[in-house]
């Protein structure tokens, strides 16, 4: 069979029913309609995505699974179509949708053969569309090749080093708290702690705050993330200690325990790599386009409608 074109995605919407079932999707009443919309959007995005699925060339074999008027459909055709699907359609293993994919490839083949039999490829409209698609693909592959050439791993790493060079560490605290309605209740809880009570268990029992069921755990936070009264008290305490007096804020009265203290660290390279690569890609493509425009002989030709509008405006001013 001839290589699968990315526009083949438009005829595999039926896969959504099976895949929706596989991933436990809800009712199927309008699933086909939704999947069709998703596929259409994905097809539109393919030519704009310079690293899209069309670049995938899966390993496969030439085992013939079906023939259509002597034209073979092979195992590799199935794998190629599967690899070209958007990510949400590849949640199901290929074996789960193989039968549907084969049916869709057969449908595509009979449509293609019927179109060739009617010599649709000789029509002017078809040729214009083919030229448009060819130009679009050339643009896509030009940008793809330039991005691979210009946006290197070394550049991304250098950008990461640049943005993290000025990183200023901040102290952050890992704390728990027990939120009470009044100072008397908070004082009673402090007495229970003085008698050896477990802070996390007391938080589960007495705290009125949303973190109570989690033992009052607030995780790590920097000073500006908390209300001033709470932050001032927590950051003044030593690791492993709890407040000996209730701390009042707009939310009530707190008993605070500091579990740990540390300095913040810049995000790891792996956390920023995708974002930085995207930024560099955008910058590189914009510069590339501007350089190409600068080197080109571009002339903006005034249009007759604009000229007529200007003349009408001038006549109105004269009156």
Secondary structure, 3 states (H helix, E strand, C coil): CCCCCHHHHHHCCCHHHHHHHHCCCCCCCCHHHHHHHHHHHHHHHHCCCCCCHHHCCCCCCCCEEEEECCEEEEHHHHHHHHHHCCHHHHHCCHHHHHHHHHHHHHHHHHHHHHHHHCCHHHCHHHHHHHHHHHHHHHHHHHHHHHHHHHCCHHHHHHHHHHHHHCCCCCEEEEEEEEEECCHHHHHHHHHHHHCCCCHHHHHHHHCCCCCHHHCCEEEEEEHHHCCHHHHHHHHHCCCCCECCCCEEECCEEEEEEEEEEEECCCCCHHHHHHHHHHHHHHHHHHHHHHHHHHHCCCCCCCCHHHHHHHHHHHHHHHC
